[in-house]
Amino acid sequence: MILSADYHTHTPYSHGKNTVLENAMAAKEIGLKEIAITDHGFNHILFGLRRRKLGALRSEIIEAEKLTGVKVLMGMESNVISVDGETDMTENDLKYFDIYLCGIHEVLRFKSFYDMRNVMMKNYMAYKLGKKPSDKIIANTTKTYINVVKNNPVDIITHINYKCFCDLKEVAKCCSDYGTYIEINTKKRHVSAEELNIMASTGVRFVIDSDAHSASRVGDTKIAEEILAEASVPLEQIDNIDGRLPKFRFSEYKAKNL
């Protein structure tokens, strides 16, 4: 298994250690065809990308692509900010980006206290206490993920089920229907081999991403390889390995609507 592209990397525009160029150089060194710069979304209180810096980020991306020959996509790891599936990537923001990632995170400006409590706090407390989440928490998080996929042209759901709990099969079904990829994240173990099999049974497509916060981790596949060795997921269901590149829904949405 050889990675073709890494669609989840961070830079100092949020809290990554290395520059856009350094990430692109690392990608070139290991033979990647594409890389995405996907810093944390605008509503992240501590590490969020700032709208006033989008022009500078685009300039760095253009320069990195020119110097390395690696295709560099400008993206964002947006945040879920409401149970209704709203994110901090607004309609007005879409024109600035090439790829759209989204995940559930803490330390955010949520739409309301209700949304903070139901999207993050209940999940986080179950995670911290090491307790099995209630059926209500799982149902609510499942609904939230499904609303995100239905209501936004999201390309990739990041580290699903990390510090949050959902019905993976139902979310995967929705992602399969709408053409959204589920990420196998190699920075953290967020699903088991059994859970990966459950999602794969729906026909959903996957990408392997490093979630690199330093250039040294760009293209890392170690955790994915370990989980896949225990799972029965066909490698043909992973679209950024062995020379393949994904077909993302966001680019199609932009072509039709922006």
N, C-alpha and C positions, 0 to 999 in steps of 0.2 A: 504493500500500500504506500503510494507516494502522493503527498499533498500537492495539489495544483495551485491553490490559492488560500489565503488566510483573510477572512472577512471580519475579524474582530481584534483590533489592536488599538492601544491607547498611546497618547503623547502628552507633553506638558500642557496641552490645551484643556486637559482634565487633570489626571494625576499619574500619567505615564512618565517614565524617566527619560526616554529618548525622543529625538525629534522625528518629524515625518520622514526626512531624508534618511536618518539612521535606520528607521524601520524598513524603508524601501530597500536600502542597501543590504540589510539582513535578509530580506525576501529574495533579492537577486542572488545572494551568495548560496542559498539553498535551492535555487532553481524554480521559485514560484513564478507563475505567470501574472498573478494579480494579488493586490493587497488592498484592504480597506482601512482607513483611519476612522475609528468609530468612538470618539470620546463621549463621556457621559452627558446625558441630556441636560437641557437648560434648567430644569427644576431641581437638579441635585444641589443641595444647599452648600456642600463643601467642595465638590469637584466639578460642577456643571460647566459645560461649554458656554461661552458668552456670545450672544448674537453679534455684538460689535466686533468680534474677532473672526467672523466667518470669511471676510475678504482676505485677511492675512493667512488663514488656514488654506484657502483655495490657492493662494499664490505659492505657498510651500509645497502643496501637492503637485501643482504644475511643474515646479522646478525639480522636485524629486523624480517625477515621471520622466522628465527630459534627461536627467543625469543618469538614471539607472536603466531606463528602458522597460521597467516594470509598470504595468497598468496600476495606477493608484486611484482608488475610489474615495470620494469624500462622503462620509456617512456619519451617523450618530447612533449611540446606544441610548435610545430614548427611554423614558420612564413612564410606566403606567401610573396615571394620577387619579383615576376614578374607577369605580365598579362598572360603570357604563362603557369602559374601554377607551376612555380618552387618554391621550399621551401628551407629553410636552413638545411634540413635533406638531405645530399647528399647520393649517392649510397654507398660510402665508410663508412658512418655512420650507415647504417641500421643494420649491424651485432651486434652492441652494445645494441640494444633496443629490448623490448618485445612488445611494443604497440606504435602506431603512431597517435598522435593528431595533428591537424593543424587549425590555425585561422588567421584572418586578424588583425594586430596590427599596432600601430604607433611606432615611435622612433626606426626605424630599419635601417640597411644597406640593401637597396634594390639593385637589380641588376643594375639599371640605374635610372637616374632622371625621365625618361619617366615612368618607372614602379612605382616609388614613387608617382608621380603626379596622375597616373591613378588608382593605387590600394588603396592609402591611402589619399592623399591630397584633392582630389575632394570630396571624401566621408566625410572626417573629417570637411571640411568647411561647407558642407550642414548640418552636424550634429550640429556643433557649432552655426551656424546661425539659426537653427531651421527651415530651408527651405525644401520644398519638393524637393528631388533630381530630376534632369532631367532624361528623358528617356535614354539619352546617358550614364549617370553615372550608372543607374540601369543595362542597357544592358552590360556595360563593366565589372561591378562587377560580374554579372551573369556568363559571359564568363570566368572570372578569377576563380571563384569557380569551375566551371565545368572542366576547365583545370587541376586544382589541383586534383580533384577526378579521372579524367581519366588517368593522368600521374604519379600518386603516389599511393602506397598501403596504403592510409590513412584509419585508423580505425574510427576516429571520427572527424567531423567538430565542432569546439568549438564556442560557443556563436554567431551563425550565425546572421547577420544583426545588430550586435552591433557596432555602429559608422560607419556602412557601409550599403549599400542598394542594394538588388538584387531581382530578380524574384524568390521568395522562392519555388514556384511550380516547376519551371524548374530545380533548383538546387536539390530539393528533388527527382525529377524523376531520375536525374543522380546518386545521392547517392543510390537510390533503385536499379538501374541497376548494379552498381559496388559493392554493399555490404558495403557501408560506412554509419556509423551511424550519425545521427544528434543529437547533445547534447541539452538537456533542462538544461540550466545553472542556478544554484540557488544562484549565487553571484550577478547576475544582471538580470533585466528584459530586454530580448533582442528580444522577440517575444510576440505577443498578443495571446489570446485564438483563435481568428479568424485565425491568421497566422499559428498557430499550426495545426488547422483543415485543412487548405489548404495543408500543407505539408503532413499530415497524409493521405489525400485522394489519394496520389500517391503510398501508400504502403510502404513508407520508414520506417525504424526501428529507434527507439529512445533509448538513454540512458539518465538517470538523473545523473548529476555530480555537485559536490559542488563548484568546482573551489576554494577549500579551500586554504587560505594563512596562516591559523593557524589551529592547531590540533583541536581546539574547534569547528570548522565548518566542519570537516570531516563527511561526511554522511548527511549533512543538505539537506532537501527536501522541505523546507517551500514554496519557490517561485513556485516550480514545482507543488506542491499540490494546490496552489491558482489558477494557470493558468489552470490546468487540471480540476478543479472544474467548471470552466466556459466553458471549451472546451468539445468536444464530441469524443475525441481520445480514442479508446479502450485500456485499460491497457495492453492487450495482445500484443500491438505494442511496448511496452517498455520492453527491454530485460535484464535489470539489477534490476528487482524488484521481490518480492514474490518468491525468491529462484532461479530465472532464471539467467543465465549468458550468455553474448553475444558470438557469434561466429565471431571472428575478421578476416578480410581479410589479415592483415599483417602477422600473424602467418602462414597462408597458403602460402603467397608469399615467406616467408623466407624458408619454407620447400622445395619449388620447385626451388628456385633460389640462395640461399646462403649456 
